Amino acid sequence: QVQLVESGGGLVQPGGSLRLSCAASGSILSINAMGWYRQAPGKQRELVATMDWGGRAVYAEAVKGRFTISRENAKNSVYLQMSSLIPEDTAVYYCNAAILPTSGTTYVEWGQGTPVTVSS
């Protein structure tokens, strides 16, 4: 069993900052990549940022220059530093990972999500 657990969401004022964390645990042989997606009510889930375990990052255009993804490979963890937040960033943020478990083949696992609300 592999689990992803997000933390760090909450209510923040426009212009503020939040740092999201996600840690993978369980019977993991290796992780190829981890990333962040978000979904607002009535909207499709969309990419925020991803990073492979070599450190290559991909960002959605809407967050470039404001968000930074990072990882700690040894901890199977990924982080999202969010700055200059705007109301349009309000969404549930989901962590995901491309995981090779000890018992099978690579698959994508999703966390339960952590809500972020940007409002005054």
PEZIMO-V897940 format. One record per run of one state. SS is the DSSP state (2 for helix, 1 for strand, 0 for the rest). FROM is the first residue (numbers start at 0). TO is the last residue. If there is no record, write none. Layout:
ss:from:to
SS:FROM:TO
SS:FROM:TO
//
This chain:
ss:from:to
0:0:0
1:1:6
0:7:8
1:9:11
0:12:16
1:17:25
0:26:26
1:27:38
0:39:44
1:45:51
0:52:55
1:56:58
0:59:59
2:60:62
0:63:65
1:66:71
2:72:74
0:75:75
1:76:81
0:82:85
2:86:88
0:89:89
1:90:100
0:101:105
1:106:109
0:110:112
1:113:117
0:118:119
//
